């Protein structure tokens, strides 16, 4: 398999349906179990493979024990699980798709009850207000048309939760990254969290997203192959 292009891999091999419970399927994976729908088998395999590849971590941008992590575009919770496995103190997950959110709540029932995971069921945007959300699964996004939803900003969520630290922000929200970052100005300037930001949805994403974050904080910015993801790091004092 390693000798063939990744695009030709059978992603379903990375997840294993364990049982069907009501309308949901409990899937096993190298990172633990996740609830999803029957049609999520292949797409869950895709994101599990991404997590195996570590697409959202690039040294020195890494989750450390005790971190407060924001997971924007949580989907079924694979990166939230990666963060919890790395002993994050708290993960605040943003997932606007209601079907994904229901699966997420089943998967992380104990963590949500304990308060180590918080789920924000709203799109992250540049300002609070009504936006339209379209699509489902891995392709849900803010669009010109779709169901109306009340958007939040990262800054408003951080304030509402009374967070005194944000250490890591991961974002894969189908092109809304520039709007999300504009609504995270206070959080970035105050906490200088490590950032892992998807930058492949629009041709000008790499330049636009870099300009936004470096306006808020003098990050060292690096990229993965093809500039698909932007990694931002600022050395912090030992905790």
C-alpha positions as CSV (number, residue, x, y, z in Angstrom):
1,X,0.0,0.0,0.0
2,X,2.8,2.4,0.9
3,X,4.1,2.1,-2.7
4,X,0.9,3.3,-4.2
5,X,-0.4,7.0,-4.3
6,X,-2.5,7.8,-1.3
7,X,-5.4,8.8,-3.5
8,X,-5.7,5.1,-4.5
9,X,-5.9,3.8,-1.0
10,X,-9.0,2.0,0.3
11,X,-9.9,4.4,3.1
12,X,-12.4,2.0,4.6
13,X,-9.5,-0.2,5.7
14,X,-8.7,2.3,8.4
15,X,-12.1,2.0,10.2
16,X,-14.1,-1.0,11.3
17,X,-17.9,-1.0,11.9
18,X,-18.5,-2.6,15.3
19,X,-22.2,-2.4,15.6
20,X,-25.3,-0.5,14.4
21,X,-27.1,1.3,17.2
22,X,-30.4,2.9,16.1
23,X,-29.5,5.0,13.0
24,X,-25.8,5.2,13.9
25,X,-22.9,2.9,13.5
26,X,-20.1,2.6,16.0
27,X,-16.8,2.5,14.2
28,X,-13.5,1.3,15.5
29,X,-10.2,3.0,14.5
30,X,-6.6,3.3,15.7
31,X,-7.6,6.4,17.7
32,X,-10.7,4.9,19.4
33,X,-14.3,4.5,18.6
34,X,-16.6,7.0,16.9
35,X,-20.3,7.2,16.1
36,X,-21.3,8.0,12.6
37,X,-23.9,7.2,9.9
38,X,-23.8,4.3,7.6
39,X,-22.6,6.6,4.8
40,X,-19.7,7.9,6.9
41,X,-17.6,4.7,6.6
42,X,-15.4,5.9,3.7
43,X,-15.2,9.6,4.8
44,X,-14.3,8.6,8.3
45,X,-11.5,6.4,6.9
46,X,-10.2,9.5,5.0
47,X,-9.9,11.6,8.2
48,X,-8.5,8.7,10.2
49,X,-5.8,8.4,7.6
50,X,-5.1,12.1,7.9
51,X,-4.8,11.8,11.7
52,X,-2.4,8.9,11.2
53,X,-0.4,11.1,8.9
54,X,-0.4,13.9,11.5
55,X,-1.7,16.5,9.1
56,X,-2.6,19.0,11.8
57,X,0.7,18.8,13.7
58,X,4.1,19.8,12.4
59,X,6.9,20.4,14.9
60,X,7.1,22.6,16.8
61,X,3.3,23.0,16.3
62,X,2.2,20.1,18.6
63,X,-0.4,19.5,21.2
64,X,1.1,19.2,24.7
65,X,-0.2,17.7,27.9
66,X,-2.4,20.2,29.7
67,X,-3.2,22.3,26.5
68,X,-6.5,24.0,25.8
69,X,-7.3,23.1,22.2
70,X,-9.9,24.6,19.8
71,X,-11.0,22.1,17.2
72,X,-12.8,24.1,14.4
73,X,-14.5,21.7,12.0
74,X,-14.7,18.9,14.4
75,X,-16.8,16.6,12.2
76,X,-17.2,13.3,14.0
77,X,-14.4,14.1,16.5
78,X,-11.2,12.5,15.2
79,X,-9.0,15.5,16.0
80,X,-10.7,16.0,19.3
81,X,-9.8,12.4,20.1
82,X,-6.2,13.0,19.0
83,X,-6.0,16.0,21.4
84,X,-7.5,14.0,24.3
85,X,-5.1,11.2,23.6
86,X,-2.3,13.8,23.9
87,X,-3.7,14.7,27.3
88,X,-5.2,18.0,26.4
89,X,-6.8,19.6,29.5
90,X,-9.8,20.9,27.5
91,X,-11.0,20.6,23.9
92,X,-13.6,23.1,22.6
93,X,-15.0,21.6,19.4
94,X,-16.9,23.6,16.9
95,X,-19.3,21.6,14.6
96,X,-22.2,23.3,12.8
97,X,-23.6,20.3,11.0
98,X,-26.4,19.0,13.3
99,X,-26.0,15.4,12.2
100,X,-22.3,15.4,12.9
101,X,-22.9,17.1,16.2
102,X,-25.4,14.4,17.3
103,X,-22.8,11.7,16.5
104,X,-20.1,13.7,18.3
105,X,-22.2,14.0,21.4
106,X,-22.7,10.2,21.5
107,X,-19.0,9.6,21.0
108,X,-17.9,12.0,23.7
109,X,-20.8,11.6,26.1
110,X,-18.5,11.0,29.1
111,X,-16.0,13.8,28.3
112,X,-18.9,16.3,27.7
113,X,-20.4,15.3,31.1
114,X,-17.0,15.7,32.8
115,X,-16.3,19.1,31.1
116,X,-13.1,18.0,29.4
117,X,-14.8,18.5,26.0
118,X,-17.2,21.3,25.1
119,X,-19.2,21.3,21.9
120,X,-20.2,24.5,20.1
121,X,-22.9,23.7,17.6
122,X,-22.5,26.8,15.5
123,X,-20.4,28.1,12.5
124,X,-17.3,30.2,13.5
125,X,-17.3,33.5,11.6
126,X,-15.9,37.0,11.8
127,X,-18.8,38.3,13.8
128,X,-21.9,37.1,15.6
129,X,-25.0,37.0,13.4
130,X,-27.0,34.9,11.0
131,X,-25.3,33.0,8.2
132,X,-26.4,30.3,5.9
133,X,-25.0,26.8,6.3
134,X,-25.1,24.3,3.4
135,X,-23.9,20.7,2.8
136,X,-23.3,17.8,5.2
137,X,-20.7,15.4,6.3
138,X,-17.2,16.6,5.5
139,X,-18.5,19.3,3.1
140,X,-20.7,21.5,5.4
141,X,-19.9,25.1,4.9
142,X,-21.2,28.7,5.2
143,X,-22.6,29.5,1.8
144,X,-24.8,32.0,0.0
145,X,-27.8,29.8,0.5
146,X,-28.7,27.2,3.0
147,X,-30.3,26.8,6.4
148,X,-29.9,29.9,8.6
149,X,-27.8,29.5,11.7
150,X,-26.5,31.8,14.3
151,X,-22.7,32.2,13.9
152,X,-20.2,32.7,16.8
153,X,-16.7,34.1,16.9
154,X,-13.7,32.4,18.5
155,X,-13.3,35.5,20.6
156,X,-16.9,35.4,21.8
157,X,-16.7,31.7,22.7
158,X,-13.4,32.2,24.6
159,X,-14.9,35.1,26.6
160,X,-18.2,33.3,27.3
161,X,-16.4,30.2,28.6
162,X,-14.0,32.4,30.6
163,X,-10.9,30.7,29.2
164,X,-7.6,31.9,30.6
165,X,-5.5,30.1,28.0
166,X,-5.8,28.8,24.5
167,X,-2.8,26.8,23.4
168,X,-3.7,25.2,20.0
169,X,-6.2,26.0,17.3
170,X,-6.9,23.6,14.5
171,X,-9.2,24.7,11.7
172,X,-10.6,22.9,8.6
173,X,-13.9,24.7,7.9
174,X,-14.3,24.6,4.2
175,X,-13.0,28.0,3.3
176,X,-14.3,30.0,6.3
177,X,-10.8,30.2,7.8
178,X,-10.2,33.8,6.9
179,X,-13.5,34.8,8.5
180,X,-12.9,32.7,11.6
181,X,-9.4,34.2,12.0
182,X,-10.8,37.7,11.8
183,X,-13.1,36.7,14.7
184,X,-10.2,35.3,16.7
185,X,-8.1,38.5,16.8
186,X,-8.3,39.0,20.5
187,X,-7.6,35.3,21.3
188,X,-4.5,35.2,19.0
189,X,-3.1,38.5,20.2
190,X,-3.7,37.5,23.9
191,X,-2.6,33.9,24.0
192,X,-0.5,33.3,20.8
193,X,-1.7,29.8,20.4
194,X,-0.1,27.4,18.0
195,X,-2.2,27.3,14.8
196,X,-2.8,24.5,12.2
197,X,-5.0,26.2,9.6
198,X,-6.2,24.6,6.3
199,X,-5.2,26.8,3.4
200,X,-6.4,24.9,0.3
201,X,-10.0,26.0,-0.2
202,X,-9.2,29.2,-2.2
203,X,-6.2,30.0,-4.4
204,X,-5.2,33.0,-2.4
205,X,-5.6,31.3,1.0
206,X,-1.9,31.0,1.8
207,X,-1.2,34.7,1.4
208,X,-4.5,35.9,2.9
209,X,-4.4,33.7,5.9
210,X,-0.7,34.4,6.6
211,X,-1.4,38.2,6.4
212,X,-4.3,37.9,8.9
213,X,-2.5,35.9,11.6
214,X,0.8,37.9,11.4
215,X,-1.2,41.1,11.8
216,X,-2.4,39.8,15.2
217,X,0.9,38.2,16.3
218,X,4.5,37.9,14.9
219,X,4.3,34.2,14.3
220,X,6.9,32.0,12.6
221,X,4.9,30.5,9.7
222,X,5.6,27.2,7.9
223,X,3.7,25.1,5.5
224,X,3.2,21.5,4.6
225,X,3.8,20.1,1.1
226,X,1.7,22.1,-1.4
227,X,0.8,24.8,1.1
228,X,-2.3,22.9,2.1
229,X,-2.0,23.7,5.8
230,X,-0.4,26.7,7.5
231,X,1.4,26.1,10.8
232,X,2.1,29.1,13.1
233,X,4.3,29.0,16.2
234,X,5.5,31.4,18.7
235,X,7.9,30.3,21.5
236,X,6.2,30.4,24.9
237,X,7.6,30.5,28.4
238,X,7.7,27.1,30.1
239,X,4.5,26.4,32.0
